[in-house]
Amino acid sequence: MTRFFGTDGVRGIANQELTCEMAYVLGRAAVELLGGRLVIGRDTRRSGPMLEAALIAGITSAGGDALLAGIIPTPAVALLTRELNASGGVVISASHNPPEYNGIKFFNAEGFKLTREQEDAFEEQLQRLSRPSLSQPCPSVPTPAPSPNPIGAAVGTVIPLEDASERYVAHAVEVVHGQGFDLAGLHIAVDCGHGASFATTPEALRRLGATVTAINTDFDGNNINVGCGSTHLEQLKALVAETGADLGIAHDGDADRVLALDEAGNELDGDFIEAICALDLKEQGRLARNTVVTTVMCNLGFTRAMRQQGIEVIQTAVGDSNVLAAMREGGYVIGGEQSGHMIFLEHNSTGDGLVTALQLLVALRRAAVPLSSLAQVMTRYPQVLINVKVSDQAGFAGSKAIAQAVREAEGRLGEQGRVLLRPSGTEPLIRVMIEATEEHVAQGEAEHLASVVAQELG
């Protein structure tokens, strides 16, 4: 049986792999599995309204109500789901992926992403409510559910949420004010990536007193993440240099991630941001059990820096759902990924790019030093990541040639480096990551392994 849920909901090329039929079926399944009052948000992709319409049709035809938040960051949907006592939340977004992709991901009533068990229940519903193939064009008609469709007053309805963005911005502002700070006197450069943060992040920063220079706040549906945002920092680096900003921040398309630049344009990825914020929390006596959660993709410099500060590090498999599960199980308050996907459980139930940026800014305010000084908390070890596009991702686990190449690379690196290969959960890629004490060594090993992967699976 085909599995449709990946590491973060259902995702694929819109109208080809992720079809209107699938969105309709997911809407019906959401009503049965989560309940009949669902918040819906989306990013700026051209396919968003199309999939939203199909999703709404599924929800309302099953008797559920669709609360439309419009274009809004993913973490805002999690927040609204809790604040409005909704039974669940739905986000139409492919996050950092190219514009032709889209995705559908869910939150439960508490604003948490679905567990594997809940996803399995959705998988069963997809099989029951749909035709055998969910990759048919939009005109395909799904098989009706066994139960009778609601009629008359029992049919669901659509409720626009006029204050959705305002609720989210107000919450973000309170994160800073609640800690006794504002951002007056700071000049912040922002790259919204033509995505869902186009209004919320600049507004929150300005409301806190910062001077904001924002770029890529417009969108046409086809430019989200293209040469900009957290996956392409060149424009932001130029902006920081041109404006003399104190720092820069960049979001991905749905703004559940953020990366930063210091005043000199040096990049601070999620490892740096987590290290700075974790140390700030520890100094305030608010770092639960003196522990942070990260993934196996974190830089060796991060784990060494944390341990030098007396902070324990828990590493999980890649994926924010794995980070969140470890945080909830252990009662930890901060967890994240090198990609800039950070979770601060005191402030939101999922990765939140704006809240993360604000926590970094609070740490900056409290320390009263330039961001480059805070970044000295850790030293980044040379790390090279190569994404290899493949046609046979499923063959990765059984490839003897790849396994042999990995063993040989590990033998050459010894204790002076690290090798990590993993399939992407959202794209047909194998991610090849090498860490070493010297950049040229990491680059050479990564390129060699990438060539082996391409030859075996391309």
C-alpha positions in Angstrom: 0.0 0.0 0.0 1.3 3.4 -1.0 2.1 5.7 2.0 1.2 9.3 1.4 2.4 11.0 4.6 6.1 11.9 4.6 8.1 13.6 7.3 5.8 16.6 7.3 2.3 15.8 6.1 1.4 15.0 2.5 3.6 16.7 -0.1 4.3 16.7 -3.8 4.0 18.6 -7.1 0.7 20.3 -7.0 -2.0 19.0 -9.4 0.2 16.0 -10.3 1.3 14.2 -7.1 -0.8 16.3 -4.7 -4.2 16.5 -6.5 -7.5 18.2 -5.8 -9.0 14.7 -5.2 -6.5 14.0 -2.5 -7.2 17.4 -0.8 -10.9 16.6 -0.9 -10.3 13.2 0.7 -8.0 14.7 3.3 -10.7 17.2 4.2 -13.3 14.5 4.8 -10.8 12.4 6.7 -9.9 15.4 8.9 -13.5 15.9 10.0 -13.8 12.2 11.0 -10.5 11.9 12.7 -9.9 15.4 14.2 -13.4 16.9 14.5 -15.7 19.3 12.7 -14.1 22.7 13.4 -10.9 23.2 11.4 -8.6 26.2 11.0 -7.1 26.4 7.5 -4.1 28.5 6.5 -1.9 28.6 3.4 1.3 30.1 2.0 1.5 32.2 -1.2 1.8 29.4 -3.8 -0.3 29.6 -7.0 -1.7 26.2 -6.3 -2.8 27.2 -2.7 -6.3 28.5 -3.6 -7.0 25.4 -5.8 -6.1 23.0 -3.0 -7.9 25.1 -0.4 -11.1 24.9 -2.4 -10.9 21.1 -2.7 -10.0 20.8 1.0 -12.9 23.0 2.0 -15.3 20.9 -0.2 -14.1 17.8 1.7 -14.5 19.4 5.1 -17.9 20.9 4.5 -19.3 17.9 2.6 -18.5 15.8 5.7 -20.4 18.3 7.9 -17.3 20.2 9.2 -16.7 24.0 9.4 -13.7 25.5 7.7 -12.3 28.5 9.5 -10.2 30.4 6.9 -7.1 32.2 8.1 -5.9 33.0 4.6 -2.2 33.5 3.8 -0.5 33.1 7.2 2.6 31.4 8.6 2.2 27.7 9.6 2.9 28.4 13.4 0.0 30.9 13.3 -2.4 28.0 12.4 -1.2 26.1 15.4 -1.8 29.1 17.7 -5.2 29.8 16.2 -6.3 26.2 16.6 -5.7 26.5 20.3 -7.0 30.0 20.8 -10.2 29.3 18.9 -10.8 25.9 20.6 -10.9 24.3 17.1 -10.7 20.6 16.7 -7.7 20.8 14.4 -5.7 22.9 12.0 -4.7 22.4 8.4 -1.8 24.1 6.5 -1.5 24.1 2.8 2.2 24.7 2.2 5.4 23.0 1.0 7.5 25.0 3.3 11.0 25.6 1.8 10.3 23.5 -1.4 10.1 25.1 -4.9 6.9 26.9 -6.0 5.5 23.9 -8.0 5.3 21.8 -4.9 2.6 22.0 -2.3 1.6 20.1 0.8 -1.1 19.5 3.4 -0.2 19.1 7.0 -2.4 18.9 10.1 -2.4 20.0 13.8 -4.5 18.4 16.5 -6.7 20.4 18.9 -3.6 21.2 21.1 -1.7 22.6 18.1 0.7 19.7 17.8 1.5 18.0 14.5 0.0 14.5 14.2 1.7 11.5 15.8 2.7 8.6 13.6 -0.3 6.7 14.9 -2.6 9.6 13.9 -1.0 9.7 10.5 -1.7 6.0 10.1 -5.3 6.6 10.8 -5.3 9.2 8.1 -3.6 6.7 5.8 -6.4 4.2 6.4 -9.0 6.9 5.7 -7.3 7.8 2.4 -7.5 4.2 1.3 -11.1 3.9 2.4 -12.5 7.2 1.0 -10.7 7.3 -2.3 -10.2 5.4 -5.5 -7.1 3.1 -5.6 -5.0 5.9 -7.2 -4.8 9.3 -5.6 -2.6 10.7 -8.4 -5.3 11.1 -10.9 -6.2 14.5 -12.4 -8.6 16.8 -10.6 -11.8 15.6 -12.4 -11.5 12.1 -10.8 -14.4 11.5 -8.5 -13.7 9.9 -5.1 -15.7 7.0 -3.9 -18.3 8.2 -1.4 -17.9 7.4 2.2 -20.0 4.6 3.5 -21.9 6.9 5.8 -24.6 9.1 4.3 -23.6 12.6 3.4 -25.0 15.5 5.6 -27.8 17.5 4.1 -29.5 20.7 4.8 -28.4 22.4 8.0 -26.0 19.6 8.7 -23.7 20.6 5.8 -20.6 22.4 7.0 -19.9 26.1 6.3 -17.0 28.5 5.7 -16.1 31.1 8.4 -13.5 33.7 7.4 -11.1 34.7 10.2 -10.7 38.4 9.7 -8.3 38.8 12.7 -6.1 35.8 12.1 -2.9 37.7 11.4 -3.5 40.2 14.2 -3.9 37.4 16.7 -0.6 35.9 15.7 1.3 39.3 15.7 -0.1 40.2 19.1 1.0 36.9 20.5 4.5 37.4 19.1 4.8 40.9 20.5 3.8 39.6 23.9 6.6 37.1 23.8 9.1 40.0 23.9 7.1 42.4 26.1 6.4 39.6 28.6 10.1 39.3 29.2 10.4 43.0 29.8 12.0 44.0 26.5 11.4 45.9 23.3 13.4 46.3 20.1 13.8 50.1 20.0 17.1 51.2 18.5 17.6 48.0 16.5 17.7 48.0 12.7 16.7 44.6 11.4 16.8 43.5 7.8 14.2 40.9 6.9 13.8 38.6 3.9 10.3 37.2 3.7 11.0 34.9 0.8 7.9 36.0 -1.1 6.1 33.8 1.4 3.6 33.7 4.2 5.5 36.0 6.6 5.2 39.0 4.2 3.0 40.9 6.6 3.4 39.3 10.0 7.1 39.4 10.7 7.7 43.1 9.6 4.6 44.2 11.5 5.6 42.4 14.7 9.2 43.8 14.6 7.9 47.4 13.9 5.4 47.1 16.7 8.2 46.3 19.1 10.0 49.4 18.1 12.6 48.1 15.6 13.5 49.8 12.4 12.7 47.3 9.7 13.9 47.0 6.1 12.1 44.2 4.5 12.5 42.6 1.1 10.5 40.0 -0.9 7.3 40.9 0.7 5.4 40.7 -2.6 4.4 37.5 -4.3 2.9 36.2 -7.5 2.5 32.5 -6.5 5.5 31.5 -8.5 8.4 33.2 -6.7 8.1 31.7 -3.2 11.6 30.6 -2.1 13.1 31.3 -5.5 16.6 32.7 -5.0 15.6 34.2 -1.6 14.5 33.5 1.9 16.3 31.1 4.3 17.4 28.8 1.5 19.2 31.6 -0.4 20.8 34.3 1.8 22.6 36.3 -0.8 19.9 39.0 -1.1 19.8 39.4 2.7 23.6 39.6 3.0 23.6 42.4 0.4 20.8 44.2 2.3 22.6 44.0 5.7 25.7 45.5 4.1 23.8 48.2 2.2 21.7 49.3 5.2 24.1 48.8 8.0 21.5 46.7 9.8 22.3 45.3 13.2 21.3 41.8 12.0 19.3 40.1 9.3 16.7 37.4 9.5 15.3 35.2 6.7 12.2 32.9 6.6 11.3 30.0 4.4 7.9 30.0 2.6 5.7 29.2 5.5 7.8 30.9 8.1 8.2 28.0 10.5 12.0 28.5 10.1 14.4 31.3 10.4 18.1 31.9 9.8 20.1 34.9 10.8 23.0 37.1 9.8 25.1 39.1 12.2 26.0 42.7 11.6 29.0 41.6 9.4 26.8 39.3 7.3 28.0 36.1 8.8 25.5 33.3 8.7 24.0 31.9 11.9 22.1 28.7 11.2 19.8 26.9 13.5 22.7 25.4 15.5 24.0 28.9 16.4 20.5 30.2 17.2 19.7 27.3 19.4 23.1 27.6 21.2 22.6 31.3 21.9 19.0 30.9 23.0 19.8 27.8 25.2 22.6 29.6 27.0 20.3 32.6 27.5 17.6 30.4 29.0 20.1 28.7 31.2 21.4 32.0 32.6 17.7 32.9 33.4 17.2 29.6 35.1 14.6 28.6 32.6 16.3 25.8 30.7 14.4 22.8 31.8 16.7 20.1 33.1 19.7 21.9 31.5 18.9 20.1 28.3 18.4 20.9 24.6 17.1 18.7 21.8 18.5 18.6 18.3 18.9 16.1 15.5 21.8 14.0 14.2 22.3 16.7 11.5 23.6 19.3 14.1 27.2 20.4 13.8 29.8 18.8 16.0 30.6 22.3 17.2 27.1 22.7 18.7 27.3 19.5 20.8 30.8 20.4 22.1 29.8 24.0 22.9 26.7 22.9 24.8 28.5 20.4 26.9 31.2 22.9 27.7 28.4 25.1 29.1 27.1 22.2 31.2 24.1 21.7 28.9 23.0 18.2 27.9 22.2 17.5 24.3 19.7 15.0 23.1 19.9 14.1 19.4 17.0 12.6 17.5 16.4 11.5 13.9 15.9 14.3 11.4 12.4 15.9 11.5 10.7 18.4 13.8 8.2 15.7 14.8 11.0 13.7 16.3 12.4 16.8 18.1 9.0 17.6 19.4 8.4 14.0 20.7 11.6 14.1 22.6 10.8 17.5 24.1 7.4 16.5 25.2 8.6 13.2 26.6 11.4 14.8 28.6 9.7 18.1 29.5 12.3 20.2 27.7 11.5 23.7 26.5 13.8 24.2 23.5 14.6 22.0 20.5 15.5 22.6 16.9 17.2 21.7 13.7 20.2 23.2 11.8 17.8 24.3 9.1 16.4 27.0 11.5 13.3 25.1 12.5 13.1 25.8 16.2 10.5 24.9 18.8 10.0 27.0 22.0 7.3 25.1 23.9 6.7 28.0 26.3 5.5 30.1 23.3 4.1 27.8 20.6 3.4 24.1 20.0 5.4 23.9 16.7 8.3 25.4 14.9 7.9 29.2 14.8 10.3 31.3 12.7 9.0 34.6 14.2 9.1 33.5 17.8 12.5 32.1 17.2 13.8 35.3 15.8 12.3 37.2 18.8 13.9 34.8 21.3 17.3 35.5 19.6 16.6 39.2 19.8 15.7 39.0 23.5 19.0 37.2 24.1 20.7 40.0 22.1 19.0 42.7 24.2 19.8 41.0 27.4 23.5 40.6 26.6 23.8 44.1 25.1 26.5 43.1 22.7 26.6 42.7 18.9 25.2 39.4 17.5 28.7 38.5 16.3 29.8 38.4 19.9 26.9 36.1 21.0 27.8 33.8 18.1 31.2 33.1 19.7 29.4 30.6 21.9 30.2 27.9 19.4 32.7 27.1 16.6 31.2 25.7 13.5 33.1 22.7 12.2 33.4 22.5 8.4 30.3 20.7 7.2 29.3 20.0 3.6 25.8 19.0 2.5 25.1 17.9 -1.0 21.6 17.0 -2.1 21.6 14.3 -4.8 18.5 14.1 -7.0 17.6 10.4 -7.5 15.0 8.4 -9.4 15.2 5.4 -7.1 15.1 6.7 -3.5 13.7 3.4 -2.3 16.9 1.6 -3.4 19.0 3.6 -1.0 18.7 1.3 2.0 19.7 -1.8 0.0 22.6 -0.4 -2.0 25.8 -2.3 -1.1 28.0 0.1 -3.1 26.7 3.1 -1.1 27.2 1.2 2.2 30.7 0.3 1.2 31.5 3.9 0.2 30.2 5.2 3.5 32.4 2.7 5.5 35.4 3.7 3.5 34.7 7.4 4.1 34.3 6.8 7.9 37.6 4.9 7.9 39.4 7.8 6.3 37.9 10.4 8.6 38.2 8.5 11.9 37.4 10.6 14.9 38.1 13.8 13.0 34.8 13.8 11.2 31.3 12.4 10.6 29.3 10.9 7.7 25.6 11.0 7.4 23.4 10.0 4.5 19.7 10.1 4.5 16.7 10.2 2.1 14.7 13.5 2.1 11.2 13.1 3.4 9.8 15.8 1.1 11.7 15.5 -2.2 13.3 12.8 -4.4 16.8 13.5 -2.9 19.5 11.7 -0.9 21.2 14.2 1.4 24.9 13.6 1.8 26.5 15.3 4.8 30.2 15.2 5.8 31.9 16.9 8.7 35.6 17.2 9.1 38.2 19.4 10.8 39.2 20.8 7.4 36.9 22.2 4.7 38.7 20.6 1.7 38.5 17.2 3.4 34.8 17.5 4.0 34.2 18.7 0.4 36.2 16.0 -1.2 34.5 13.2 0.8 31.0 14.7 0.2 31.6 14.9 -3.5 32.9 11.4 -3.7 29.9 10.0 -1.8 27.5 12.1 -3.9 28.9 10.7 -7.1 28.4 7.1 -5.8 24.8 7.9 -4.8 24.1 9.5 -8.2 25.6 6.5 -10.1 23.7 4.0 -8.0 20.3 5.7 -7.8 20.2 8.3 -10.5 
